[in-house]
């Protein structure tokens, strides 16, 4: 999932350099959304892993 974030971030940076602001903004927003989804899934995974341990 982080691969998608990096991909859209690179697309946004390249589009910003060439002046395609609409494409840059869209790609940056997609990267931000995918990153937050990754972050939520990562935190849930940590909580479930820690909560699931019973020694």
N, CA, C and O atoms as CSV, one atom per row, in Angstrom:
chain,resi,resn,atom,element,x,y,z
A,1,UNK,N,N,0.827,-1.188,0.000
A,1,UNK,CA,C,0.000,0.000,0.000
A,1,UNK,C,C,0.875,1.257,0.000
A,1,UNK,O,O,0.525,2.266,-0.612
A,2,UNK,N,N,1.999,1.185,0.683
A,2,UNK,CA,C,2.893,2.343,0.672
A,2,UNK,C,C,3.490,2.570,-0.718
A,2,UNK,O,O,3.888,3.687,-1.050
A,3,UNK,N,N,3.552,1.518,-1.524
A,3,UNK,CA,C,4.022,1.682,-2.902
A,3,UNK,C,C,3.122,2.637,-3.677
A,3,UNK,O,O,3.598,3.459,-4.459
A,4,UNK,N,N,1.802,2.516,-3.447
A,4,UNK,CA,C,0.857,3.415,-4.117
A,4,UNK,C,C,1.044,4.847,-3.659
A,4,UNK,O,O,0.958,5.777,-4.461
A,5,UNK,N,N,1.302,5.028,-2.365
A,5,UNK,CA,C,1.515,6.378,-1.840
A,5,UNK,C,C,2.725,7.018,-2.513
A,5,UNK,O,O,2.668,8.166,-2.954
A,6,UNK,N,N,3.807,6.271,-2.584
A,6,UNK,CA,C,5.023,6.800,-3.202
A,6,UNK,C,C,4.790,7.083,-4.688
A,6,UNK,O,O,5.262,8.095,-5.207
A,7,UNK,N,N,4.065,6.194,-5.373
A,7,UNK,CA,C,3.780,6.389,-6.789
A,7,UNK,C,C,2.994,7.671,-7.034
A,7,UNK,O,O,3.354,8.472,-7.896
A,8,UNK,N,N,1.918,7.862,-6.271
A,8,UNK,CA,C,1.106,9.063,-6.462
A,8,UNK,C,C,1.846,10.316,-6.008
A,8,UNK,O,O,1.634,11.393,-6.566
A,9,UNK,N,N,2.704,10.194,-5.013
A,9,UNK,CA,C,3.503,11.345,-4.591
A,9,UNK,C,C,4.474,11.761,-5.695
A,9,UNK,O,O,4.640,12.951,-5.961
A,10,UNK,N,N,5.108,10.791,-6.330
A,10,UNK,CA,C,6.024,11.096,-7.434
A,10,UNK,C,C,5.269,11.715,-8.609
A,10,UNK,O,O,5.745,12.669,-9.225
A,11,UNK,N,N,4.086,11.169,-8.921
A,11,UNK,CA,C,3.271,11.748,-9.994
A,11,UNK,C,C,2.907,13.189,-9.669
A,11,UNK,O,O,2.952,14.057,-10.541
A,12,UNK,N,N,2.545,13.446,-8.407
A,12,UNK,CA,C,2.181,14.807,-8.000
A,12,UNK,C,C,3.369,15.750,-8.115
A,12,UNK,O,O,3.215,16.886,-8.565
A,13,UNK,N,N,4.542,15.300,-7.717
A,13,UNK,CA,C,5.727,16.150,-7.800
A,13,UNK,C,C,6.104,16.458,-9.244
A,13,UNK,O,O,6.431,17.598,-9.571
A,14,UNK,N,N,6.060,15.449,-10.105
A,14,UNK,CA,C,6.393,15.661,-11.517
A,14,UNK,C,C,5.367,16.597,-12.165
A,14,UNK,O,O,5.735,17.494,-12.924
A,15,UNK,N,N,4.092,16.389,-11.869
A,15,UNK,CA,C,3.053,17.248,-12.434
A,15,UNK,C,C,3.197,18.681,-11.935
A,15,UNK,O,O,2.956,19.625,-12.687
A,16,UNK,N,N,3.586,18.851,-10.673
A,16,UNK,CA,C,3.771,20.203,-10.125
A,16,UNK,C,C,4.939,20.900,-10.806
A,16,UNK,O,O,4.872,22.100,-11.071
A,17,UNK,N,N,6.004,20.168,-11.090
A,17,UNK,CA,C,7.168,20.760,-11.753
A,17,UNK,C,C,6.792,21.261,-13.148
A,17,UNK,O,O,7.234,22.330,-13.568
A,18,UNK,N,N,5.981,20.491,-13.860
A,18,UNK,CA,C,5.600,20.873,-15.218
A,18,UNK,C,C,4.407,21.824,-15.264
A,18,UNK,O,O,4.016,22.265,-16.345
A,19,UNK,N,N,3.823,22.145,-14.110
A,19,UNK,CA,C,2.754,23.133,-14.071
A,19,UNK,C,C,1.353,22.578,-14.230
A,19,UNK,O,O,0.405,23.344,-14.406
A,20,UNK,N,N,1.200,21.271,-14.172
A,20,UNK,CA,C,-0.131,20.672,-14.263
A,20,UNK,C,C,-0.739,20.634,-12.861
A,20,UNK,O,O,-0.756,19.588,-12.212
A,21,UNK,N,N,-1.230,21.768,-12.407
A,21,UNK,CA,C,-1.671,21.873,-11.008
A,21,UNK,C,C,-2.863,20.985,-10.702
A,21,UNK,O,O,-2.952,20.433,-9.606
A,22,UNK,N,N,-3.783,20.835,-11.650
A,22,UNK,CA,C,-4.950,19.979,-11.399
A,22,UNK,C,C,-4.549,18.534,-11.174
A,22,UNK,O,O,-5.048,17.877,-10.260
A,23,UNK,N,N,-3.641,18.039,-12.013
A,23,UNK,CA,C,-3.167,16.663,-11.874
A,23,UNK,C,C,-2.350,16.516,-10.595
A,23,UNK,O,O,-2.457,15.508,-9.897
A,24,UNK,N,N,-1.540,17.518,-10.291
A,24,UNK,CA,C,-0.709,17.463,-9.082
A,24,UNK,C,C,-1.571,17.417,-7.829
A,24,UNK,O,O,-1.296,16.647,-6.909
A,25,UNK,N,N,-2.607,18.237,-7.794
A,25,UNK,CA,C,-3.490,18.269,-6.623
A,25,UNK,C,C,-4.230,16.942,-6.481
A,25,UNK,O,O,-4.346,16.410,-5.377
A,26,UNK,N,N,-4.727,16.412,-7.586
A,26,UNK,CA,C,-5.460,15.140,-7.540
A,26,UNK,C,C,-4.553,14.003,-7.077
A,26,UNK,O,O,-4.951,13.198,-6.234
A,27,UNK,N,N,-3.350,13.931,-7.615
A,27,UNK,CA,C,-2.431,12.860,-7.232
A,27,UNK,C,C,-2.010,12.999,-5.772
A,27,UNK,O,O,-1.873,11.996,-5.071
A,28,UNK,N,N,-1.806,14.219,-5.314
A,28,UNK,CA,C,-1.435,14.427,-3.919
A,28,UNK,C,C,-2.572,14.035,-2.986
A,28,UNK,O,O,-2.330,13.466,-1.922
A,29,UNK,N,N,-3.797,14.329,-3.370
A,29,UNK,CA,C,-4.946,13.943,-2.541
A,29,UNK,C,C,-5.115,12.431,-2.497
A,29,UNK,O,O,-5.431,11.871,-1.448
A,30,UNK,N,N,-4.908,11.771,-3.627
A,30,UNK,CA,C,-4.995,10.306,-3.650
A,30,UNK,C,C,-3.912,9.708,-2.763
A,30,UNK,O,O,-4.172,8.771,-2.008
A,31,UNK,N,N,-2.697,10.245,-2.849
A,31,UNK,CA,C,-1.608,9.752,-2.002
A,31,UNK,C,C,-1.931,9.956,-0.532
A,31,UNK,O,O,-1.637,9.093,0.294
A,32,UNK,N,N,-2.527,11.078,-0.203
A,32,UNK,CA,C,-2.874,11.361,1.193
A,32,UNK,C,C,-3.947,10.396,1.701
A,32,UNK,O,O,-3.848,9.893,2.820
A,33,UNK,N,N,-4.957,10.140,0.896
A,33,UNK,CA,C,-6.029,9.222,1.296
A,33,UNK,C,C,-5.487,7.813,1.487
A,33,UNK,O,O,-5.790,7.163,2.487
A,34,UNK,N,N,-4.689,7.338,0.538
A,34,UNK,CA,C,-4.129,5.991,0.642
A,34,UNK,C,C,-3.215,5.891,1.863
A,34,UNK,O,O,-3.203,4.865,2.542
A,35,UNK,N,N,-2.448,6.951,2.147
A,35,UNK,CA,C,-1.579,6.934,3.317
A,35,UNK,C,C,-2.391,6.835,4.600
A,35,UNK,O,O,-2.034,6.070,5.495
A,36,UNK,N,N,-3.477,7.594,4.706
A,36,UNK,CA,C,-4.294,7.534,5.924
A,36,UNK,C,C,-4.981,6.181,6.078
A,36,UNK,O,O,-5.137,5.692,7.197
A,37,UNK,N,N,-5.390,5.574,4.974
A,37,UNK,CA,C,-5.956,4.223,5.045
A,37,UNK,C,C,-4.900,3.254,5.553
A,37,UNK,O,O,-5.188,2.422,6.414
A,38,UNK,N,N,-3.678,3.350,5.030
A,38,UNK,CA,C,-2.581,2.511,5.509
A,38,UNK,C,C,-2.346,2.725,6.993
A,38,UNK,O,O,-2.164,1.765,7.743
A,39,UNK,N,N,-2.350,3.986,7.421
A,39,UNK,CA,C,-2.095,4.306,8.819
A,39,UNK,C,C,-3.152,3.699,9.736
A,39,UNK,O,O,-2.822,3.142,10.783
A,40,UNK,N,N,-4.410,3.804,9.349
A,40,UNK,CA,C,-5.494,3.236,10.149
A,40,UNK,C,C,-5.371,1.720,10.210
A,40,UNK,O,O,-5.522,1.135,11.282
A,41,UNK,N,N,-5.102,1.077,9.086
A,41,UNK,CA,C,-4.960,-0.379,9.075
A,41,UNK,C,C,-3.755,-0.827,9.895
A,41,UNK,O,O,-3.806,-1.865,10.555
A,42,UNK,N,N,-2.672,-0.054,9.858
A,42,UNK,CA,C,-1.484,-0.377,10.635
A,42,UNK,C,C,-1.772,-0.301,12.134
A,42,UNK,O,O,-1.385,-1.193,12.890
A,43,UNK,N,N,-2.448,0.758,12.559
A,43,UNK,CA,C,-2.766,0.921,13.981
A,43,UNK,C,C,-3.730,-0.176,14.437
A,43,UNK,O,O,-3.563,-0.732,15.522
A,44,UNK,N,N,-4.733,-0.489,13.619
A,44,UNK,CA,C,-5.654,-1.574,13.963
A,44,UNK,C,C,-4.919,-2.912,14.068
A,44,UNK,O,O,-5.203,-3.717,14.955
A,45,UNK,N,N,-3.999,-3.132,13.178
A,45,UNK,CA,C,-3.212,-4.364,13.215
A,45,UNK,C,C,-2.396,-4.453,14.503
A,45,UNK,O,O,-2.321,-5.511,15.128
A,46,UNK,N,N,-1.790,-3.340,14.889
A,46,UNK,CA,C,-1.020,-3.332,16.140
A,46,UNK,C,C,-1.912,-3.593,17.344
A,46,UNK,O,O,-1.559,-4.373,18.228
A,47,UNK,N,N,-3.067,-2.939,17.377
A,47,UNK,CA,C,-3.985,-3.113,18.512
A,47,UNK,C,C,-4.464,-4.552,18.586
A,47,UNK,O,O,-4.483,-5.141,19.667
A,48,UNK,N,N,-4.850,-5.125,17.457
A,48,UNK,CA,C,-5.349,-6.494,17.455
A,48,UNK,C,C,-4.243,-7.495,17.799
A,48,UNK,O,O,-4.497,-8.506,18.452
A,49,UNK,N,N,-3.033,-7.212,17.363
A,49,UNK,CA,C,-1.917,-8.112,17.665
A,49,UNK,C,C,-1.582,-8.067,19.155
A,49,UNK,O,O,-1.366,-9.108,19.775
A,50,UNK,N,N,-1.540,-6.887,19.720
A,50,UNK,CA,C,-1.221,-6.741,21.140
A,50,UNK,C,C,-2.357,-7.283,22.009
A,50,UNK,O,O,-2.117,-7.937,23.024
A,51,UNK,N,N,-3.596,-7.002,21.598
A,51,UNK,CA,C,-4.755,-7.480,22.351
A,51,UNK,C,C,-4.957,-8.974,22.235
A,51,UNK,O,O,-5.556,-9.582,23.121
A,52,UNK,N,N,-4.475,-9.578,21.171
A,52,UNK,CA,C,-4.673,-11.007,20.944
A,52,UNK,C,C,-3.683,-11.885,21.687
A,52,UNK,O,O,-3.878,-13.098,21.763
A,53,UNK,N,N,-2.632,-11.306,22.234
A,53,UNK,CA,C,-1.632,-12.093,22.962
A,53,UNK,C,C,-2.151,-12.496,24.333
A,53,UNK,O,O,-2.644,-11.665,25.096
A,54,UNK,N,N,-2.033,-13.760,24.627
A,54,UNK,CA,C,-2.412,-14.250,25.963
A,54,UNK,C,C,-1.393,-15.253,26.414
A,54,UNK,O,O,-1.287,-16.348,25.860
A,55,UNK,N,N,-0.653,-14.881,27.408
A,55,UNK,CA,C,0.388,-15.781,27.924
A,55,UNK,C,C,-0.036,-16.423,29.215
A,55,UNK,O,O,0.718,-17.209,29.789
